[in-house]
Amino acid sequence: MSDARLRVGVLGCAGFARRRMLPAMVAAPGAEVVAVASRDAAKAVETARTYGCRPVTGYAELLALEEVEAVYVPLPAALHAPWVAAALRAGKHVLAEKPLTTDLARTAELLALARELGLVLMENVMFVHHGQHEAVRKALAEGAIGELRAMHAAFAIPRLQDTDIRYDPGLGGGALWDVGVYPVRAALHFLGPELRVAGAVLTQGEGRRVDTSGAAVLHTPEGVTAQLTFGLDHPYVARYELWGTEGRLSVERAYTPPADFEPQVRLCRADGDQELPVAPDDQVANTLAAFVRAARDAQGGGEAPDGRATVLRQAELLHDIREAARLAASDLGVRREDGER
């Protein structure tokens, strides 16, 4: 693997990219931000000046730069598919914000294209790179709560401004895509790829054109269940809990903890409760380091450990949740009509 820093270009100047990802990329020892693109020339210049890189007007123009080896895509979800495909065809490794796309078939196509071209395509689900979840896995493996029976996971945030893109269906908005992906990925992380969707509900708040809250029930072939809740119109909740035959494991601030946050992993058993010792961790830096390693391994001819199977299974579950919610809504409508007769 080369010791040279991975030269990264950024497609777009989204607020999250400027707040979290660009500062982390600049600080990352294995990466170098060489260019940032925007359709707005002034915004590109302003952002590039802040991070000491080259401003580019237009996403295609950035992809044409030979010095760019990889790109980060923080665009709205509905724009991921065309620009991720364009980046791969331009020979760039890609780190794309979640969800990779809002369409299962397109996600599968992009993952297949990346494999065909020998490039890394990584979805930016950062929480799985935080050490607190490995501590939970270790406790489970050691039998700390006995045999696993159920999981409860939730991620919800307060109401956003009416103009927020997460309320725009044309840009891939909605609670399932924005926050629902986190508890779905957490369930996949702990319960494995054989999870299936038993049922789901998606609800649109008054005056909204996208789902603003939802819930789903998943299960493994062995009958371990996962109850997931998510929303864009709630008090802030970001936690999960695992129930076993002999106790519970719970994690607070499970999905977006800052680097200096003291993790709160609690083990509750009949003989008492305790906090598991987990040090603060920087999941953003860890994610970037994983992306750089994967890209360098791929360039060296190795198989990049970028989790294609996990990304695809997550996309399948998200698709199945939406379909289950559609069927539930259709059934409710039929029963209401029958009740009116």
N, C-alpha and C positions, 0 to 999 in steps of 0.2 A: 504493500500500500504506500502511495506517495506521501511524503511529508509536506508537500506544497499545499497551501490553503485552497479550498474549493472556492472558485470564483462564481459568485451568485448575483443574479439580477432579480429585481422585484417587479412584478407586473401589477401596478396599481399602488395608490397611496392611501389605502384604507386606514381608518383610525386605529384599529387593532394592530396593524402592521407597524404604524409609527410609534404606538405606545409600548408594545411588548416585543415584537419580533425583530424589528430593525435594530434597536439598542442591543438585543441579545446577539444578533448576527455580528454586529461591530465588535462586541466583546469576545465572541467565540474564537478560540485559538485556531480552529480548523477551517474557518470560513472567512471570506473577504467579500464585502458588498462592493461590486464594481459599477453597478448601474441601477437606476430606478426609473420606471416608466409611468407616465400618466397620459391620458388623452388631453389633459390641461397642461400646456407647456409651463405655465407659471407655477403650478403645483409641483411638477417634476423638478423644477429648478430649486424651489424652496426646500423640498424634501432632500434632494441630493446634496444641497449645501449643508444641511444639518448633519448628514452622515458621511460627508466627504467622498462622494462617488459621482458618477457621471449621470446627468439628467438626460432622459430620452423622451421625446414626444411620440407616443404610439406604442402599443404592445408589440406589434409585428416588427417594428424597428429594433426593439430590444432583442427579440429572438434572433435577429440577423447578425448580432454582434458575435464575432468569433471568440472574443475573450470571455464570454459568458458560458460557463460549463453547466450551470444549474439555475433553475428559477424557482422562486417562491411565488405562489398564486393566492393572494388574499382577496380576490374579487368576489362579488356576490355569487351565491351558489349556482344560480342559473347560468352564469357565464363560465363556470369551470370547464365544462366538457369541451367547448371549442378551443379554448386557450390552452388547456392541458394537452389536447391532441396536437395543437400547433407546436407547442414547446417540445413534445416528444419527437415529432417529425423533424424539428430543427436540431435534433441530437442533444437535447438538454435533459438532465435529470430534473425531476419535479417534486417539490414539496407543496402540496395544495391544502388549503384550509378545508375543514370538514363542513358538510359532507363532500366527498369527492365529486359526486353529482347527485341530482335528485331523481335520477332514472336508473333503474337496475341494469337495463340493457347497455346503456352508455357507460356505466361504471365497469361492467364486464369487458366491454370493447377497449376501454382505455387500459385496463390492467393487462389484457392480452397484447395490446400494441406495445406497451412498455416491455413486456417479456420478449416479444419478437425482436425488438430493437436492442435488447440488452441494457435497458436503462432503468433507473430507480424511479418508481412512482410511489410516493409516500403521502399518506393522509395525515394531516397535522392534528391528531388526537393526542394531546400532550400528557394528559393525566396518567396514562399507563406507564410513563417513564419516571414517575415519582416513586421514591423508595417506600412510602407508606403502604403501597399496595403489595409490594414484595413481602413486607412484614406480615400482612394479612395472609398472603399465600403460605408463608412459612408456618404461621400459627395453625392454619387449616391442615396442612400436611402433617403437623405434629399432633393432630387430634385435639387441639385446645377446646373445641366446642363439640366434640364427638362427630357423629355422622351428619353431614349437611342436609338440611331439610328445606330451607327456603331462603330467598333473598328479597329484600325490599330496597329499592333505590329511587331517589328523587333528585331532580334538578329543576328549580324554578326561580324566576327572577321577577322583580317588580315591573309594573306597566311601563312601557317605553313611550317616547314622544310619538305622536301620530304620524310624523313624517319618516320614522325609522324604516329602513329598507326591510326589516324583518316582518313588516306588515304588508309587504308588496309581493303578491303571488307571482308577478312577472319576473322577479329577481330571486325566486326560490325561497321566499319567506315562510314563516310558520313555526310553531312551537316544536313540532316533531323534528324538523331539519336543524333548528338552531340549538335547542336544549335537550330534546328527546334523545339525540344521538348519544349523549353521555351515559344515562342509565342503561341504554341498550348495550353500549360498549362495555360498561362495567359488568353487566350480566354475562356477556360473551367472554369477558376476561376471566371470570371466576367459574362459570358453569359450563363453558366449552361450546364447540361449534355445533353440537347436536340439538341445541335449543330450538324449540318450535313455538309459534305464536298460537295461543289458545283463544284470545279475544282482545279487542281493543276499542277504545272510544276516542274520537277527536272532536273537540268543541270549538266553535267560532264565537268569540266574544261579540257583543252587540256592535254592529257597524263595521266589523272586520271582514276582510276577504280571505283570511287565512285562519288555520287552526291556532288558537291561542292557549289551549290547554289539552291535555290528553292523559290517557292511562292505558297500560297494556299488561296482560298476563302471559308469561312465557313458561315453558316447562321443558325439562330434560326427559329422555326416554325412561329414566328411572323414577320420574315423578317429583323431582326437585323443582319448585316453582320460583318464579321471579315476578314480583309485582312492581311495576314501574310507573312513576308519576312525573309529569313534566309540564311546564307552562311559562307563559310570558305575562301573567297578570296575577302574581302571587307574592307573598313575602319571600325573601331570599332563602332558598334551601338547596344545599349541595351535599348530600350524604348518601350512604348506603349502610345496610345492616345485613349480616348473615346469621341465620338461625340454625343451630344444630341440636342434636339430642341432649347435649350437656351444657349448652351456653350460647352466648351471642357475641359477635364481633361487630363493632360499629365504627364508622369513620366519618368525622365531620370535616367540612371544607375539602371534600373528596376530589373535586374536579379542577378548581382554579386557585389553589393556594399560592400566595407569593413566596418567593425564595426564602424569606426569613420567617415564614410561618412555622410555629411549633406544632407538628402533627398531633392530632388527637385520635388515637386508635385505642378503643376501650374493649376490654375483654370482660364479659359479665358471666359469672358462673354461680352455682348454688353456694360455693364456699367463699364467695366474695368477688368484688370488682377490682380491676387494676388497669392502669394505663400501660400499654406496651411502649417500650423505649424506641422512639423513632426520631432521628435527627432531621432538622430542616433540610429541604432539598430543593434544587432548582430544576423544575421539570422542563422549562423552556430551554435552558442550556443543555439538558440531557437529551431532549428531542433533536436539537440541532446537531449534537455530537453523533447521535445515531444516524441521522441523515448523511452527514459527512462520511462516516465509516461505510455506510451502505454504498454511497456513490463511488468512493475509492475502491471498494471491493469489486464493484461491477466493472470499473475501468481496468482493474487488474485481471479480469477474466473470471472472477469468482461469482457465485450466486449471491446476489444482494439479499440480506435478511430484512426485506422491507414489508413483510407481512401481507402479501397479496391475498392469500387465502382468507385472512381475518377481515381485510377490507371488503372482500366480496361477500363473505358471510354476513357482515354487518349490513351491507346494502340489501341483501336478501331479507333480513329481519325487518329493516325499515320499510321495505316494500310490502312485506306481509302484514305489518302493523297497519299501514295505510289501507290495505285491501280489507283487512278484518274490520276496521273502523267504517269503511264504506258499506260493507255488508250489514254491519250492526245498525247503521243509520237507515239503510234501505228497509231492513226488517222492522225497525221502529215505525217508519212511515207507513208500511203496509198495515201494521197492527192498529195504528191510529185511524187509518181509513176504515178498517173493519169495525172499529169501535164507534165510528160516526154513523154507520149504516143502521 
